[in-house]
């Protein structure tokens, strides 16, 4: 599913429709293989929401409706447990017999947009990565389903499923989108044997259709973190096909940070962490998102502290420079006022249209000045460029920072 704020031009007949006598569909803002998302107004409680419908291109069977209902319930529980997962608030079936669920309307930009626009500074990366991990950790720890704790695997972690919003009190806030293809890992019937995900970010085990656990999401997270830090992908398939990516994920050695971005200077421990997430074998990766957080949090604390110290130093220097600049300005104004009141035209200079530099001294203070003899009319209607072009060459082209004394 694309970002919930991506605007789309369409002649969609659903625009203007009122769903469940409550949700007024205003705009199509996202669509994917599993469904379509609309910006909607809540006529009952007020406010803007997002409404997701099961794709009409799919054959809607009772099993599909039940799967969608489970998806809605999963997202609702996860959103209540973690501020880093999109929050679901309602569920229903439309007049056309298409299931839908209602979720918070998010304004921001996807991580894919951020990556394509600019490199991500290390302190910002650490903050975003920590929040993504917190959301994943919540899902992996599981939700209660029929009295059983069931861990949730996202199965499609990638930049376009990460939305970065702004919260007035929190600052940048990360939301993980589209748990729509996540599966409940029931102990009795377990995981799916079919491939679901995005080729470039899928783990080797996911491409094999194996039973998945949180370490599959950790592999996808490793691909995404590498891309966030370097702007490049760690692996490159020969062809953008299932077979091409299967070979890349199974046999290709991920490139190093230096190979991807030679000028990048990052802590070696961070590269080691990302490369561990990209291990082909699940037993060689971090075994939980908690392990990743244990490595990220100290780095964030260190670099956030360094940035705060740098900010404080910069603010102190700015205040000092402002004070010094104000002091110099006051001195200059004082000298200028004295020049205006007591200075006289030098006796060794002719009374004519001339320009000359002169150091004006008062006690231990000296002020560089430029003295100019002009007619009263030219003084009153001074046009620097015209005077410069006519006779004064470089004397009048830059009167700052040297004050100009006009006669």
C-alpha positions as CSV (number, residue, x, y, z in Angstrom):
1,X,0.0,0.0,0.0
2,X,1.3,3.4,-0.8
3,X,1.6,6.4,1.5
4,X,-1.7,7.4,3.0
5,X,-1.1,11.0,1.9
6,X,-0.1,10.4,-1.7
7,X,-2.6,12.3,-3.8
8,X,-3.9,10.5,-6.9
9,X,-5.8,11.8,-9.9
10,X,-8.7,9.5,-10.7
11,X,-12.3,9.5,-11.9
12,X,-13.1,7.0,-9.1
13,X,-16.9,6.7,-8.8
14,X,-16.5,6.3,-5.0
15,X,-15.6,9.9,-4.6
16,X,-18.5,11.6,-2.8
17,X,-19.9,8.3,-1.6
18,X,-21.0,8.0,2.0
19,X,-20.1,4.7,3.6
20,X,-22.0,3.2,6.6
21,X,-24.1,6.4,6.7
22,X,-21.0,8.1,8.2
23,X,-17.8,8.3,6.2
24,X,-17.9,10.7,3.3
25,X,-15.2,9.7,0.8
26,X,-13.4,12.8,-0.5
27,X,-10.2,11.6,-2.3
28,X,-8.4,8.5,-3.4
29,X,-5.0,8.7,-1.7
30,X,-3.5,5.2,-2.1
31,X,-4.0,1.9,-3.7
32,X,-2.3,-1.5,-3.9
33,X,-2.8,-5.1,-4.6
34,X,-5.0,-5.7,-1.5
35,X,-7.0,-2.5,-1.5
36,X,-7.7,1.2,-2.0
37,X,-7.4,4.0,0.6
38,X,-9.6,7.1,0.6
39,X,-9.4,10.3,2.6
40,X,-12.8,10.7,4.3
41,X,-14.7,13.0,6.6
42,X,-16.5,11.5,9.6
43,X,-20.0,13.0,9.6
44,X,-20.8,11.6,13.0
45,X,-17.9,12.6,15.2
46,X,-16.2,15.0,12.8
47,X,-12.6,15.0,11.7
48,X,-10.6,13.5,8.8
49,X,-9.9,9.7,8.5
50,X,-8.6,7.2,6.0
51,X,-10.9,4.4,4.8
52,X,-9.4,1.2,3.3
53,X,-11.4,-1.1,1.0
54,X,-10.6,-4.6,-0.1
55,X,-9.6,-4.4,-3.7
56,X,-12.6,-4.9,-6.0
57,X,-10.4,-6.7,-8.5
58,X,-10.1,-9.6,-6.2
59,X,-12.8,-12.3,-5.9
60,X,-14.5,-11.5,-2.6
61,X,-15.1,-14.8,-0.9
62,X,-16.1,-15.5,2.6
63,X,-12.5,-16.5,3.3
64,X,-11.3,-13.2,1.8
65,X,-13.7,-11.2,3.9
66,X,-12.6,-13.1,7.0
67,X,-8.9,-12.4,6.2
68,X,-9.7,-8.8,5.8
69,X,-11.5,-8.7,9.1
70,X,-8.5,-10.3,10.8
71,X,-6.3,-7.7,9.2
72,X,-8.5,-4.9,10.6
73,X,-8.5,-6.4,14.0
74,X,-4.8,-7.0,13.9
75,X,-4.1,-3.4,12.9
76,X,-6.5,-2.1,15.6
77,X,-4.8,-4.0,18.4
78,X,-1.3,-3.1,17.2
79,X,-2.2,0.6,16.8
80,X,-3.4,0.7,20.3
81,X,-0.3,-0.9,21.6
82,X,2.3,1.2,19.7
83,X,2.3,4.8,18.6
84,X,4.6,3.7,15.7
85,X,1.9,1.6,14.0
86,X,-1.0,3.2,12.1
87,X,-4.1,3.1,14.3
88,X,-7.4,1.4,13.1
89,X,-10.6,2.8,14.6
90,X,-13.5,1.0,12.9
91,X,-14.5,-1.9,10.6
92,X,-17.5,-2.7,8.4
93,X,-18.9,-3.9,5.1
94,X,-20.2,-1.4,2.5
95,X,-23.4,-1.5,0.6
96,X,-21.6,-3.1,-2.3
97,X,-20.6,-6.0,0.1
98,X,-16.9,-4.9,0.1
99,X,-15.3,-4.9,3.5
100,X,-13.5,-1.8,4.8
101,X,-11.7,-0.5,7.8
102,X,-11.2,3.0,9.1
103,X,-7.8,4.3,10.3
104,X,-6.1,7.5,11.3
105,X,-5.4,9.9,8.4
106,X,-1.7,10.6,8.4
107,X,0.0,13.6,6.9
108,X,3.7,13.4,6.1
109,X,6.1,11.8,3.7
110,X,7.2,8.2,3.1
111,X,10.7,7.1,4.0
112,X,11.2,6.3,0.3
113,X,10.6,10.0,-0.5
114,X,13.0,11.0,2.2
115,X,15.7,8.6,0.9
116,X,15.3,9.7,-2.7
117,X,15.4,13.4,-1.8
118,X,18.5,13.6,0.4
119,X,21.0,11.7,2.5
120,X,19.9,11.0,6.0
121,X,22.2,12.4,8.7
122,X,23.3,9.9,11.3
123,X,21.4,11.4,14.3
124,X,18.1,11.5,12.2
125,X,18.7,7.9,11.0
126,X,19.2,6.7,14.6
127,X,15.9,8.3,15.6
128,X,14.0,6.9,12.7
129,X,15.5,3.4,13.0
130,X,14.8,3.3,16.7
131,X,11.1,4.2,16.2
132,X,10.7,1.6,13.4
133,X,12.2,-1.0,15.6
134,X,9.9,-0.1,18.5
135,X,6.9,-0.6,16.2
136,X,8.2,-4.0,14.9
137,X,9.1,-5.1,18.4
138,X,5.5,-4.5,19.5
139,X,4.2,-6.6,16.6
140,X,6.7,-9.4,17.1
141,X,5.7,-9.6,20.8
142,X,2.2,-10.4,19.6
143,X,-1.4,-9.6,20.2
144,X,-4.1,-11.7,22.0
145,X,-6.3,-13.6,19.6
146,X,-9.0,-15.9,21.1
147,X,-7.1,-16.0,24.4
148,X,-3.7,-16.8,22.7
149,X,-0.7,-14.5,22.3
150,X,0.1,-14.5,18.6
151,X,3.2,-12.7,17.2
152,X,2.7,-10.7,14.0
153,X,5.2,-10.7,11.2
154,X,4.9,-7.7,8.8
155,X,6.4,-9.5,5.8
156,X,6.7,-6.3,3.7
157,X,9.1,-3.9,5.6
158,X,10.3,-1.3,3.0
159,X,10.7,2.5,2.8
160,X,7.3,3.0,1.2
161,X,5.6,1.3,4.1
162,X,7.2,3.7,6.6
163,X,5.5,7.1,7.0
164,X,7.2,10.0,8.7
165,X,4.8,12.5,10.3
166,X,5.4,15.5,12.6
167,X,4.0,15.7,16.1
168,X,4.0,19.0,17.9
169,X,5.3,17.4,21.1
170,X,7.2,14.5,19.8
171,X,8.9,15.9,16.7
172,X,9.4,13.4,13.9
173,X,7.0,10.4,14.4
174,X,7.4,7.2,12.5
175,X,4.3,5.1,11.6
176,X,4.5,1.6,10.1
177,X,1.9,1.1,7.4
178,X,0.2,-1.8,5.8
179,X,0.1,-4.8,8.1
180,X,-2.4,-6.1,5.5
181,X,-0.3,-9.0,4.4
182,X,0.9,-9.9,7.9
183,X,-0.1,-13.3,9.2
184,X,-1.1,-14.5,12.6
185,X,1.4,-17.1,13.6
186,X,-1.0,-19.6,15.2
187,X,0.7,-22.4,17.0
188,X,-1.7,-24.9,15.6
189,X,-1.6,-24.2,11.8
190,X,1.3,-21.8,11.7
191,X,2.6,-19.8,8.8
192,X,1.7,-19.5,5.1
193,X,3.7,-21.4,2.4
194,X,3.1,-18.8,-0.3
195,X,5.4,-15.9,-1.2
196,X,4.2,-12.5,0.0
197,X,6.4,-9.4,0.0
198,X,8.6,-7.1,-2.1
199,X,11.4,-8.8,-4.0
200,X,14.2,-6.4,-3.2
201,X,13.5,-6.5,0.5
202,X,12.5,-10.1,1.0
203,X,14.5,-12.5,3.2
204,X,15.9,-15.7,1.6
205,X,13.5,-17.7,3.8
206,X,10.5,-15.6,2.6
207,X,11.4,-16.3,-1.0
208,X,11.6,-20.0,-0.3
209,X,8.1,-19.9,1.2
210,X,9.4,-21.1,4.6
211,X,7.7,-20.7,7.9
212,X,8.7,-17.1,9.0
213,X,9.5,-15.6,12.3
214,X,10.6,-12.1,13.4
215,X,14.1,-12.7,11.9
216,X,12.6,-12.4,8.4
217,X,11.5,-8.8,9.1
218,X,15.0,-8.2,10.6
219,X,16.5,-9.1,7.2
220,X,14.2,-6.7,5.4
221,X,15.0,-4.0,8.1
222,X,18.7,-4.6,7.4
223,X,18.1,-3.9,3.6
224,X,16.2,-0.8,4.5
225,X,18.7,0.5,7.0
226,X,21.5,0.0,4.5
227,X,19.6,2.1,2.0
228,X,18.8,4.8,4.5
229,X,22.5,5.2,5.4
230,X,24.1,4.9,2.0
231,X,21.4,5.8,-0.5
232,X,22.1,2.5,-2.3
233,X,20.8,-1.1,-2.0
234,X,23.1,-3.7,-0.5
235,X,22.3,-6.2,-3.2
236,X,21.6,-5.8,-6.9
237,X,19.7,-8.5,-8.9
238,X,20.8,-9.3,-12.5
239,X,17.2,-9.0,-13.5
240,X,14.2,-7.6,-11.7
241,X,12.5,-11.0,-11.5
242,X,11.8,-13.5,-8.8
243,X,14.6,-15.7,-10.0
244,X,17.0,-12.7,-10.2
245,X,16.3,-11.6,-6.6
246,X,16.2,-15.2,-5.4
247,X,19.8,-15.6,-6.5
248,X,20.8,-12.2,-5.1
249,X,19.4,-12.8,-1.6
250,X,20.8,-16.3,-1.4
251,X,24.2,-16.1,-3.0
252,X,25.3,-12.4,-3.5
253,X,27.6,-10.9,-0.8
254,X,26.2,-7.5,0.3
255,X,28.4,-4.6,-0.7
256,X,30.1,-2.7,2.1
257,X,29.2,0.8,3.2
258,X,32.4,2.1,1.7
259,X,31.7,0.4,-1.6
260,X,28.2,1.9,-1.7
261,X,29.2,5.4,-0.5
262,X,33.0,5.9,-0.3
263,X,32.7,9.3,1.4
264,X,30.5,8.0,4.2
265,X,31.9,8.2,7.7
266,X,29.9,6.0,10.1
267,X,30.6,4.1,13.4
268,X,32.0,0.7,12.6
269,X,29.6,-0.8,15.2
270,X,26.6,0.5,13.1
271,X,27.9,-1.2,9.9
272,X,28.5,-4.4,11.8
273,X,24.9,-4.3,13.1
274,X,23.4,-3.7,9.6
275,X,25.5,-6.4,8.1
276,X,24.5,-8.8,10.8
277,X,20.8,-8.2,9.8
278,X,21.7,-9.1,6.2
279,X,23.1,-12.5,7.1
280,X,21.7,-15.2,4.8
281,X,21.1,-17.7,7.7
282,X,18.6,-16.7,10.3
283,X,20.8,-18.0,13.2
284,X,23.5,-15.5,12.2
285,X,21.2,-12.4,12.4
286,X,20.1,-10.6,15.6
287,X,17.5,-12.9,17.1
288,X,15.1,-10.2,18.0
289,X,14.5,-6.5,17.4
290,X,15.4,-5.9,21.0
291,X,19.0,-6.8,20.2
292,X,19.0,-4.2,17.5
293,X,17.5,-1.6,19.8
294,X,20.2,-2.4,22.4
295,X,22.8,-1.5,19.8
296,X,21.0,1.6,18.4
297,X,20.0,3.4,21.6
298,X,23.5,4.0,22.9
299,X,24.6,5.3,19.5
300,X,21.6,7.6,19.5
301,X,22.3,8.8,23.0
302,X,26.0,9.5,22.1
303,X,25.3,11.4,18.8
304,X,22.3,13.2,20.2
305,X,24.4,14.4,23.1
306,X,27.1,15.5,20.7
307,X,24.6,17.4,18.5
308,X,23.1,19.1,21.6
309,X,26.5,20.2,22.8
310,X,27.3,21.5,19.3
311,X,24.0,23.3,19.3
312,X,24.7,24.9,22.7
313,X,28.2,26.0,21.6
314,X,26.8,27.4,18.4
315,X,24.1,29.3,20.3
316,X,26.7,30.6,22.8
317,X,29.0,31.8,20.0
318,X,26.1,33.4,18.2
319,X,25.2,35.3,21.4
320,X,28.8,36.3,21.8
321,X,29.2,37.4,18.2
322,X,25.9,39.3,18.5
323,X,27.2,41.1,21.6
324,X,30.6,41.9,20.0
325,X,28.9,43.1,16.8
326,X,26.6,45.3,18.8
327,X,29.6,46.7,20.7
328,X,31.4,47.4,17.4
329,X,28.3,49.0,16.0
330,X,27.9,51.2,19.1
331,X,31.6,52.3,18.8
332,X,31.1,53.0,15.1
333,X,28.0,55.1,15.7
334,X,29.7,57.0,18.5
335,X,32.6,57.8,16.2
336,X,30.3,58.8,13.3
337,X,28.4,61.1,15.6
338,X,31.7,62.7,16.6
339,X,32.7,63.1,13.0
340,X,29.4,64.7,12.1
341,X,29.8,67.2,15.0
342,X,33.5,68.1,15.0
343,X,35.3,66.9,11.9
344,X,36.4,69.5,9.3
345,X,37.6,69.2,5.8
346,X,41.4,68.5,5.8
347,X,43.4,71.6,4.9
348,X,45.7,69.6,2.6
349,X,42.8,68.5,0.4
350,X,41.4,70.8,-2.3
351,X,37.7,71.8,-2.2
352,X,36.7,69.9,-5.3
353,X,34.9,66.7,-6.3
354,X,37.5,64.3,-5.0
355,X,37.5,61.0,-3.0
356,X,40.1,59.8,-0.6
357,X,40.4,57.3,2.3
358,X,41.3,58.6,5.7
359,X,41.8,57.0,9.1
360,X,39.9,59.0,11.8
361,X,41.5,58.6,15.2
362,X,39.9,59.3,18.6
363,X,42.1,58.4,21.6
364,X,43.1,54.7,21.1
365,X,40.3,54.1,18.6
366,X,40.7,54.4,14.8
367,X,37.9,54.3,12.2
368,X,38.6,53.8,8.5
369,X,36.5,56.3,6.5
370,X,36.1,57.5,3.0
371,X,35.8,61.2,2.5
372,X,33.9,62.6,-0.6
373,X,33.4,66.2,-1.8
374,X,30.1,66.4,-3.7
375,X,27.6,69.1,-4.5
376,X,24.6,69.4,-2.2
377,X,22.3,68.1,-4.9
378,X,24.4,64.9,-5.4
379,X,24.7,64.4,-1.6
380,X,20.9,64.7,-1.3
381,X,20.2,62.4,-4.3
382,X,23.2,60.1,-4.0
383,X,23.2,57.4,-6.7
384,X,26.3,55.3,-6.0
385,X,26.3,53.3,-9.2
386,X,26.0,56.5,-11.4
387,X,28.8,58.2,-9.4
388,X,31.0,55.1,-9.6
389,X,30.5,54.7,-13.3
390,X,31.2,58.4,-13.9
391,X,34.4,59.4,-12.0
392,X,35.0,57.6,-8.7
393,X,36.0,54.2,-9.8
394,X,36.2,51.8,-6.9
395,X,35.8,54.3,-4.1
396,X,32.0,54.4,-4.0
397,X,31.2,50.9,-5.2
398,X,31.4,49.4,-1.7
399,X,30.7,51.9,1.1
400,X,30.3,49.1,3.7
401,X,31.9,48.4,6.1
402,X,33.7,51.7,5.8
403,X,31.5,54.7,6.7
404,X,31.3,57.5,4.1
405,X,31.7,61.1,5.0
406,X,30.1,63.4,2.5
407,X,30.7,67.1,1.9
